[in-house]
Amino acid sequence: MAVIRAHESKRPSGKRICYDPFAQKFVGPGYFLLESAFNAYAEWRSPGLLGFVVTRTRYIDDYLEMCLKSAVSQVVILGAGLDSRAYRFDVFKGPVKAFEVDQPATQAAKIARVKKIFDGIPKYVTYVPIDFNEETLDKLVESGYDRSLKTLFIWEGVIAYLKPDAVDATLAWVHSNSASGSSIIFDFIHASALSGKHRREEVKLSQWTQHFTGEGIIFAIKNDQVNDFMTRRCFVSVLSAGAEDFKRLYFNGLNQNRPLADIYSIVHAMVP
């Protein structure tokens, strides 16, 4: 995903949908070249996949900026991976707290790269390694997370690979441990895309490789039921956006003919 963001960031300002100046630094030159070739193949087999990835980054960036204007004072990035928001947004160097949550090994690799890029670990980011086989998000509280502060939870590119009970457990924790007005944003794949004769190539590949890696796309939501999905979990002000919304927002001018996969959506909702 960082390679995709890096390529998009090299496009002229009038043609790029998202901008991430740290993406290529996070992946390094060798991996960047290797993954660039794979991404070209992936786009050939699954047109519009790369378009959705950069759109997802931009849409979540825009939502983050909106939340920061409404007095959000904590941001928790779940499954942070090589997410760069804590370093791209200057607000995290000031009054807003940033927490990155991830598996210990993944986070250790991320921290090693951060040290090289910034000549040390930035003091304005709190890293929370969590082994979800043995620990819960309660470790956030031990790391300085304040339940009384209005918080945004960013959950990008994660839930498709989780079991339903893990998704429910995370949503329940956010609802029970966040101040009123806090919110969560995440992307999801449409349930209809996981079966049938017309599955996209990235879905078929993920389902096939799951037999070998133990990780694949296993969780989806019916697109027309996502509002009900979130309200049944006690969230309010639910809003979802899909391909038509993204085209209206970002795919205009020089980008109007770029392909965009239509099996993915993004939803955000608030804690009452």
C-alpha distance (Angstrom), angle and dihedral (degrees) to the residues before:
residue distance angle dihedral
M1 . . .
A2 3.80 . .
V3 3.81 90.1 .
I4 3.80 90.3 53.4
R5 3.81 90.1 50.3
A6 3.80 90.1 47.4
H7 3.80 92.7 53.8
E8 3.78 91.8 47.1
S9 3.80 90.6 50.4
K10 3.81 90.1 57.5
R11 3.78 91.6 60.7
P12 3.83 118.3 98.5
S13 3.80 113.4 -87.3
G14 3.79 92.1 -106.8
K15 3.80 92.8 54.0
R16 3.80 103.8 39.9
I17 3.76 122.3 90.8
C18 3.80 98.1 -164.3
Y19 3.79 133.4 20.3
D20 3.79 124.4 -148.5
P21 3.83 113.5 164.1
F22 3.82 92.1 -176.8
A23 3.81 99.5 51.5
Q24 3.80 97.6 90.2
K25 3.81 91.6 43.6
F26 3.79 89.7 55.3
V27 3.81 94.8 54.0
G28 3.81 100.1 39.1
P29 3.85 127.6 -135.4
G30 3.81 99.7 -80.4
Y31 3.78 96.5 49.2
F32 3.79 89.8 41.2
L33 3.81 91.7 59.9
L34 3.80 93.8 43.6
E35 3.78 94.5 48.9
S36 3.79 91.7 42.9
A37 3.80 89.2 64.3
F38 3.81 91.0 47.6
N39 3.79 92.2 48.5
A40 3.80 90.7 53.7
Y41 3.81 88.8 53.2
A42 3.81 91.5 45.8
E43 3.79 91.7 53.0
W44 3.80 90.5 49.6
R45 3.80 91.8 52.1
S46 3.83 95.6 36.9
P47 3.81 109.7 29.1
G48 3.77 112.9 -155.9
L49 3.81 97.3 21.5
L50 3.80 92.7 109.8
G51 3.78 89.0 45.0
F52 3.77 90.8 57.7
V53 3.82 93.6 46.9
V54 3.81 93.3 55.8
T55 3.80 91.0 40.9
R56 3.79 90.2 52.7
T57 3.80 90.4 53.3
R58 3.81 92.4 48.8
Y59 3.80 95.0 45.0
I60 3.81 92.5 50.3
D61 3.81 90.2 45.5
D62 3.80 89.7 53.3
Y63 3.80 91.5 48.0
L64 3.80 90.7 48.5
E65 3.79 90.6 53.7
M66 3.79 90.4 49.7
C67 3.81 91.6 50.5
L68 3.79 92.0 48.6
K69 3.81 88.3 56.9
S70 3.81 89.6 54.1
A71 3.81 95.6 59.4
V72 3.80 100.5 -91.7
S73 3.81 105.1 162.6
Q74 3.82 101.7 178.8
V75 3.79 131.2 47.3
V76 3.80 121.4 -168.3
I77 3.81 117.5 -166.4
L78 3.80 109.3 -158.6
G79 3.80 115.9 -154.3
A80 3.79 88.3 5.1
G81 3.80 98.5 -177.7
L82 3.81 107.7 163.3
D83 3.80 93.6 -20.0
S84 3.80 109.3 150.0
R85 3.80 103.0 -168.0
A86 3.80 94.3 107.7
Y87 3.82 87.6 59.8
R88 3.82 99.7 36.1
F89 3.81 97.4 53.6
D90 3.80 113.1 68.1
V91 3.81 91.4 -156.6
F92 3.81 88.6 79.2
K93 3.80 89.2 63.9
G94 3.79 87.6 62.0
P95 3.80 135.0 30.7
V96 3.82 101.1 -20.4
K97 3.81 119.8 85.3
A98 3.81 119.7 -137.5
F99 3.81 122.9 -157.7
E100 3.80 123.8 -174.0
V101 3.81 114.8 -160.4
D102 3.80 121.2 -167.3
Q103 3.77 146.8 132.9
P104 3.85 109.9 -67.8
A105 3.81 97.5 -115.3
T106 3.80 93.7 45.5
Q107 3.77 91.7 47.3
A108 3.81 93.0 47.8
A109 3.81 89.8 56.1
K110 3.80 90.0 48.1
I111 3.81 92.3 50.5
A112 3.80 91.2 50.7
R113 3.80 89.2 56.5
V114 3.79 92.5 44.7
K115 3.80 90.2 54.4
K116 3.80 91.1 54.9
I117 3.78 94.5 46.6
F118 3.81 97.7 44.6
D119 3.79 98.9 27.3
G120 3.80 89.9 -117.3
I121 3.78 140.1 4.5
P122 3.82 113.7 -57.0
K123 3.79 110.9 -118.9
Y124 3.79 92.0 -141.9
V125 3.83 94.8 68.2
T126 3.81 123.6 73.2
Y127 3.79 114.2 -155.7
V128 3.80 115.4 -151.9
P129 3.82 113.8 -170.4
I130 3.79 110.2 -161.3
D131 3.78 127.4 -177.3
F132 3.78 98.8 -156.0
N133 3.80 90.5 -160.6
E134 3.80 89.0 66.9
E135 3.83 108.1 13.0
T136 3.78 139.9 49.6
L137 3.79 135.6 -149.0
D138 3.80 86.6 -88.1
K139 3.79 84.0 91.4
L140 3.81 86.1 73.4
V141 3.79 89.0 68.4
E142 3.80 90.9 50.6
S143 3.82 87.3 53.4
G144 3.79 95.4 55.4
Y145 3.79 103.5 -84.2
D146 3.82 109.2 151.9
R147 3.81 115.2 -144.3
S148 3.81 90.8 -159.8
L149 3.82 95.5 61.5
K150 3.78 125.5 89.4
T151 3.79 105.1 -106.9
L152 3.79 140.7 -171.8
F153 3.80 118.4 -147.8
I154 3.81 115.1 -157.3
W155 3.80 114.4 -161.0
E156 3.79 105.6 176.2
G157 3.79 124.8 176.2
V158 3.81 94.2 -13.1
I159 3.78 118.5 95.4
A160 3.81 96.5 65.8
Y161 3.82 87.4 70.3
L162 3.82 96.6 48.2
K163 3.78 132.6 90.3
P164 3.83 115.5 -112.6
D165 3.81 93.5 -109.4
A166 3.82 90.5 54.2
V167 3.81 90.8 51.9
D168 3.80 90.9 48.8
A169 3.80 92.6 47.0
T170 3.80 91.9 53.3
L171 3.80 94.0 47.0
A172 3.80 90.3 47.4
W173 3.82 91.3 51.3
V174 3.80 92.2 49.6
H175 3.80 91.3 49.1
S176 3.81 93.7 47.6
N177 3.79 98.2 41.6
S178 3.79 104.6 41.4
A179 3.76 133.5 86.5
S180 3.79 119.7 -110.6
G181 3.79 110.3 -81.0
S182 3.79 93.8 31.0
S183 3.79 115.3 133.4
I184 3.78 145.1 -161.5
I185 3.79 130.5 -148.4
F186 3.79 126.9 -168.0
D187 3.78 141.5 154.0
F188 3.79 125.3 -124.2
I189 3.78 140.5 -175.5
H190 3.78 120.1 -119.0
A191 3.80 113.7 -105.4
S192 3.80 91.0 -130.9
A193 3.81 89.3 64.3
L194 3.80 94.7 64.2
S195 3.77 96.5 66.5
G196 3.77 141.3 29.2
K197 3.77 134.8 59.5
H198 3.78 96.4 -68.6
R199 3.78 101.7 59.4
R200 3.80 112.3 148.9
E201 3.78 117.9 -112.0
E202 3.81 95.6 -109.6
V203 3.80 89.9 55.8
K204 3.81 94.0 48.7
L205 3.81 91.1 46.2
S206 3.79 92.9 49.5
Q207 3.78 92.2 48.8
W208 3.81 91.1 48.2
T209 3.82 95.9 47.8
Q210 3.80 90.9 48.2
H211 3.80 87.9 80.0
F212 3.82 89.1 62.8
T213 3.80 105.1 30.2
G214 3.79 101.2 33.2
E215 3.81 88.5 -130.6
G216 3.77 125.9 96.4
I217 3.78 144.7 126.4
I218 3.79 104.9 -64.5
F219 3.81 106.7 143.0
A220 3.77 127.3 68.4
I221 3.79 140.1 154.2
K222 3.79 128.4 -140.5
N223 3.77 102.7 -107.7
D224 3.80 94.5 -135.3
Q225 3.80 91.6 49.4
V226 3.81 102.0 50.1
N227 3.82 93.2 101.1
D228 3.78 90.4 53.6
F229 3.81 89.5 44.4
M230 3.80 91.0 58.5
T231 3.81 98.4 39.1
R232 3.81 90.3 52.2
R233 3.79 85.3 57.9
C234 3.82 89.5 53.8
F235 3.80 99.4 -104.1
V236 3.80 122.5 136.5
S237 3.82 137.9 -159.0
V238 3.79 89.9 39.1
L239 3.79 115.1 -174.2
S240 3.79 126.9 174.4
A241 3.79 129.6 -170.8
G242 3.79 129.8 -162.3
A243 3.78 141.4 177.4
E244 3.81 96.5 -61.1
D245 3.80 91.1 51.5
F246 3.80 91.9 48.0
K247 3.79 92.0 49.4
R248 3.78 90.3 52.3
L249 3.81 92.6 48.1
Y250 3.79 103.2 40.0
F251 3.80 113.7 3.1
N252 3.76 100.7 79.7
G253 3.77 136.2 104.4
L254 3.80 109.7 13.5
N255 3.82 90.5 0.7
Q256 3.79 99.2 52.0
N257 3.81 93.9 104.7
R258 3.81 98.0 44.1
P259 3.81 113.4 119.0
L260 3.80 118.6 -111.5
A261 3.80 125.4 -170.9
D262 3.79 111.7 -124.2
I263 3.82 101.0 -157.9
Y264 3.80 95.5 81.4
S265 3.79 132.1 75.5
I266 3.80 137.9 175.0
V267 3.79 125.2 -136.7
H268 3.78 132.6 -170.3
A269 3.78 128.7 -174.0
M270 3.79 140.5 170.1
V271 3.77 137.4 -121.3
P272 3.84 107.7 -117.4
